[in-house]
Amino acid sequence: MAKMAEEQKVFLLRVDVMTNNIQTSMKTQNVSPQEAIGFLEMAKDQILDNLKQGRKDIFQAFKKDEG
């Protein structure tokens, strides 16, 4: 019995916040609109949980090395 290759799912959301302007861009691959909404809800829940815990690193961002 052959295993089916699991299709990779990608959901990327970028928000650029500038003075008087917010730009968003999104890339999806093999993700339905319902799944994308679910991913956004998961991110929202994580942010709210971190706020409840009094964490300062709410977004858990990765810094790029400046060189």
C-alpha positions in Angstrom: 0.0 0.0 0.0 1.5 3.3 -1.1 1.5 6.3 1.3 0.0 9.4 -0.1 2.3 12.4 0.2 0.8 14.9 2.6 0.3 18.1 0.8 2.2 21.0 2.3 0.0 23.9 3.6 1.3 27.4 3.7 -0.3 30.5 5.2 1.8 33.6 5.3 0.5 36.9 6.5 2.6 40.1 6.4 1.5 43.4 8.0 3.6 46.5 7.3 2.7 49.3 9.7 3.9 52.7 8.7 2.8 56.2 9.6 -0.8 56.7 8.5 -0.7 53.5 6.4 -1.1 49.7 7.1 -0.4 47.3 4.2 -1.2 43.6 4.4 -0.2 40.8 2.0 -1.1 37.1 2.2 0.2 34.0 0.5 -1.6 30.7 0.8 -0.9 27.3 -0.6 -3.4 24.4 -0.3 -5.3 26.4 2.4 -9.0 26.9 2.2 -10.5 30.3 3.3 -12.0 28.5 6.3 -8.6 27.1 7.3 -7.0 30.6 6.9 -9.7 32.0 9.3 -8.9 29.2 11.7 -5.2 30.0 11.6 -5.9 33.7 12.3 -8.1 32.7 15.3 -5.3 30.5 16.6 -2.8 33.4 16.4 -5.3 35.7 18.1 -5.8 33.2 20.9 -2.0 32.9 21.3 -1.6 36.7 21.6 -4.5 36.9 24.1 -3.0 34.0 26.2 0.4 35.8 26.2 -1.2 39.0 27.3 -3.0 37.2 30.2 0.4 35.8 31.3 1.9 39.3 31.3 4.4 38.5 28.6 6.2 41.3 26.9 7.2 39.3 23.8 3.6 39.0 22.6 4.4 38.3 18.9 7.4 36.0 19.5 9.2 37.6 16.6 12.5 36.5 15.2 15.1 39.3 14.8 17.1 39.3 11.6 20.8 39.6 12.2 22.0 43.1 11.4 25.4 43.0 9.8 
